[in-house]
Amino acid sequence: MGCLMYSEITQKNKLEILGKLTASLSHELRNPLSAIKLNLDYMRMSSDDLPEDLVESLDGCLAGVQRIEYLIENILSFSRKNRDNEMLVSVNDISETAINLSSAKANREGVKIVTDYASTLPKIEFSESNLLQVFLNLITNAIEACEESGGKIEISSYTAIHLNQNKIVWEIKDNGGGISEENKEKIFGEFFTSKKSGTGIGLSVCRSLLDEKDAKLEFHSELGVGTTFSIFFNNESSVENVE
C-alpha cells in the first residue's frame, strides 16, 4: 500500500510539473503563432492576384494554424484549474451553441445531428466556456467516429436518478465504429488516442473540467454499433432557475 501511494504521489507530481511546463510553452508559442496567422491573413487578402495553387497552399497553412491554436487551448485547459466566470448556465443553450459550431464539420462528413432536450431543466453553476469546450470535444469525437460511413448523432438532456442522487444528464450517442475492449481502459488516460492525427488530451480535458464541478463522465460502447457518453451534473438549483 505504501509503495502504491508513493507511486501515485510521484505520478501526480510529474503531471503537475508537466502541466506547468506545457502551460508556459503554450503561452510562448502564442505570440509567434499570432504573427504567422496575421501575415497569412494579409497574404490571403490578395488572393485575386495570386495563382490558384498558391491560394490553396495559403488556405492549408491557415487551417494548420487554426489546428495549432485549438491544440494550445486544449493543453492550457488541461494544465490549469479554471473556475473563472462561473455562473448559472443552460445546458441546452450551450449544447446548441456547440452544435452550431460543429455543424460545418458534421455537414462535410455527412453526419446528421438530432436533439431531444428536456424543456424544463434547472440551470447549473458552471463556467460557460469550460462547458462549451466539453461539449465541443465530445461532439467532435462523435462526428469523427462516424466519418467513414456517414452517420447519425443523437444529443439529449433530461433529469434522472443516478447513484441515488437527482442528476441533470447530457448525453451524446453516435452510430460509429465503437470502442474496443482494449481501448475502453485507456481512453481517459493522458495522451492516449486511436486517431492518426489526435493528441489524446480531449477526453482528459473533459473529465478534468467536469471533475472540478463534481460532474461525472461515463460511457458505453459496442464495436460496430456505436458509443454513448453521458455527463451527470448535480441537480441542486432552485425551481426559480428552471429554463
C-alpha positions in Angstrom: 0.0 0.0 0.0 2.9 2.4 0.9 4.7 1.8 -2.4 1.4 2.3 -4.3 0.7 5.5 -2.5 4.2 6.8 -3.2 3.9 5.9 -6.9 0.6 7.7 -7.2 2.1 10.8 -5.4 5.1 10.7 -7.7 3.0 10.4 -10.8 0.8 13.3 -9.6 3.9 15.5 -9.1 5.1 14.7 -12.5 1.8 15.6 -14.1 1.8 18.9 -12.1 5.3 19.8 -13.4 4.3 18.8 -16.9 1.2 21.0 -16.6 3.3 24.0 -15.7 5.8 23.4 -18.4 3.2 22.9 -21.1 1.3 26.0 -20.0 4.5 28.1 -20.1 5.4 26.7 -23.6 1.9 27.2 -24.9 1.9 30.9 -23.8 5.3 31.3 -25.5 4.0 29.8 -28.8 1.0 32.1 -29.0 2.9 35.2 -29.9 4.9 33.9 -32.9 1.8 31.9 -34.0 -0.3 35.1 -34.0 2.3 36.8 -36.1 2.3 33.9 -38.6 -1.5 34.0 -38.8 -1.6 37.8 -39.3 0.8 37.5 -42.2 -1.1 34.6 -43.8 -4.3 36.6 -43.5 -2.7 39.6 -45.1 -1.5 37.5 -48.0 -4.9 35.8 -48.3 -6.4 39.3 -48.8 -4.6 39.5 -52.1 -5.9 36.1 -53.3 -7.3 37.6 -56.5 -3.8 38.4 -57.7 -2.3 35.0 -56.7 -2.1 31.7 -58.6 -4.7 29.2 -57.6 -2.2 26.7 -56.3 -0.6 29.4 -54.0 -4.1 30.3 -52.6 -4.6 26.6 -51.8 -1.3 26.5 -50.0 -2.2 29.6 -48.0 -5.6 28.0 -47.0 -3.7 24.9 -45.9 -1.3 27.0 -43.8 -4.2 28.9 -42.2 -6.0 25.6 -41.4 -2.8 24.3 -39.8 -2.5 27.5 -37.7 -6.1 27.1 -36.5 -5.4 23.5 -35.6 -2.4 24.5 -33.6 -4.4 27.2 -31.8 -7.1 24.6 -30.9 -4.4 22.3 -29.5 -2.8 25.0 -27.5 -6.1 25.9 -25.9 -6.8 22.3 -25.1 -3.3 22.0 -23.5 -3.9 25.1 -21.4 -7.3 23.9 -20.2 -5.7 20.6 -19.2 -2.9 22.2 -17.3 -4.9 24.8 -15.2 -7.8 24.8 -12.8 -10.2 27.4 -14.1 -13.2 28.4 -12.1 -13.3 31.9 -13.6 -16.6 33.3 -14.7 -18.8 30.6 -13.2 -22.5 31.4 -13.4 -25.9 29.7 -13.8 -25.9 28.4 -17.3 -28.3 26.5 -19.5 -27.1 23.0 -20.6 -29.5 23.1 -23.6 -28.3 26.6 -24.8 -24.6 25.7 -24.6 -25.3 22.4 -26.3 -27.0 24.2 -29.2 -24.0 26.6 -29.4 -21.6 23.6 -29.6 -23.8 22.0 -32.3 -23.8 25.2 -34.3 -20.0 25.5 -34.1 -19.7 21.8 -35.2 -22.3 21.9 -38.0 -19.8 22.7 -40.8 -17.7 19.6 -39.9 -20.8 17.4 -39.5 -22.2 18.5 -42.9 -18.8 18.0 -44.5 -18.7 14.4 -43.2 -22.4 13.7 -44.0 -23.2 13.3 -40.3 -26.8 14.2 -39.1 -27.2 15.6 -35.6 -30.6 15.4 -33.9 -31.6 16.7 -30.5 -34.1 15.8 -27.8 -33.9 18.3 -24.9 -36.0 18.3 -21.7 -37.8 21.7 -21.8 -37.6 22.5 -18.1 -34.1 21.7 -16.9 -32.7 23.6 -13.9 -29.7 25.7 -14.7 -26.3 24.6 -13.4 -23.4 26.5 -12.0 -20.5 26.2 -14.4 -18.0 28.2 -16.5 -19.8 28.7 -19.8 -16.5 28.5 -21.8 -15.5 25.3 -20.0 -18.8 23.6 -20.6 -18.8 24.6 -24.2 -15.3 23.1 -24.6 -16.5 19.8 -23.0 -19.5 19.6 -25.4 -17.4 20.6 -28.4 -14.8 17.9 -27.6 -17.5 15.2 -27.3 -19.4 16.3 -30.4 -16.2 16.4 -32.4 -15.3 12.9 -31.3 -18.7 11.6 -32.2 -18.5 13.2 -35.7 -15.1 11.7 -36.3 -16.4 8.3 -35.1 -19.0 8.4 -37.9 -16.7 9.8 -40.6 -16.1 6.6 -42.6 -19.7 5.6 -43.0 -21.6 8.9 -42.5 -23.9 8.5 -39.6 -26.2 9.9 -37.0 -25.6 11.6 -33.7 -28.3 12.0 -31.0 -27.9 14.6 -28.3 -30.3 14.7 -25.4 -30.8 16.2 -22.0 -33.0 15.0 -19.1 -33.2 14.5 -15.3 -32.6 11.1 -13.8 -31.7 9.4 -10.5 -28.1 8.3 -10.7 -26.4 6.5 -7.8 -29.3 7.5 -5.6 -28.9 11.2 -6.4 -31.0 13.5 -8.6 -28.9 14.5 -11.7 -29.2 16.6 -14.8 -27.9 14.4 -17.7 -26.5 15.5 -21.0 -26.0 12.6 -23.4 -24.5 12.1 -26.8 -24.9 8.9 -28.8 -23.3 8.0 -32.2 -23.6 5.1 -34.5 -19.9 4.9 -35.4 -17.5 2.1 -35.1 -17.4 1.9 -31.3 -14.5 1.5 -28.9 -12.6 -1.8 -28.5 -12.5 -3.5 -25.1 -8.7 -2.9 -25.0 -9.1 0.8 -25.5 -12.0 1.2 -23.1 -9.5 1.0 -20.2 -7.3 3.7 -21.8 -9.5 6.4 -23.3 -9.3 8.8 -20.3 -5.6 8.4 -20.0 -3.4 11.4 -20.8 -2.2 11.5 -24.4 -3.9 8.2 -25.4 -5.5 8.3 -28.8 -6.5 5.9 -31.5 -6.7 8.6 -34.2 -3.8 9.2 -36.6 -3.9 13.0 -36.0 -5.2 13.0 -32.5 -3.4 14.3 -29.4 -5.1 12.2 -26.8 -5.9 15.0 -24.4 -9.5 15.7 -25.4 -11.3 13.3 -23.1 -8.7 14.0 -20.3 -9.6 17.7 -20.6 -13.3 16.9 -20.5 -13.0 14.8 -17.4 -10.7 17.3 -15.7 -13.1 20.2 -16.3 -16.1 18.2 -15.1 -14.3 16.9 -12.0 -13.8 20.4 -10.9 -17.6 20.7 -10.5 -18.1 17.1 -9.3 -19.8 16.2 -12.5 -19.3 12.6 -13.8 -18.5 11.5 -17.3 -19.4 7.9 -18.2 -19.6 6.0 -21.5 -21.0 2.8 -23.0 -19.7 1.5 -26.3 -20.1 -1.6 -28.5 -17.9 -2.3 -31.6 -19.8 -1.9 -34.8 -22.8 -0.3 -33.0 -21.7 3.0 -31.6 -20.8 4.9 -28.4 -22.8 6.9 -25.8 -21.2 9.4 -23.5 -23.2 10.7 -20.5 -22.5 13.6 -18.2 -24.2 13.7 -14.8 -24.4 17.1 -13.3 -25.5 17.8 -9.7 -29.1 19.0 -9.7 -29.1 21.4 -6.8 -30.6 24.5 -8.5 -33.8 26.0 -7.2 -37.1 26.0 -9.1 -36.6 29.7 -9.9 -33.6 28.7 -12.1 -35.5 26.4 -14.4 -35.1 27.2 -18.1 
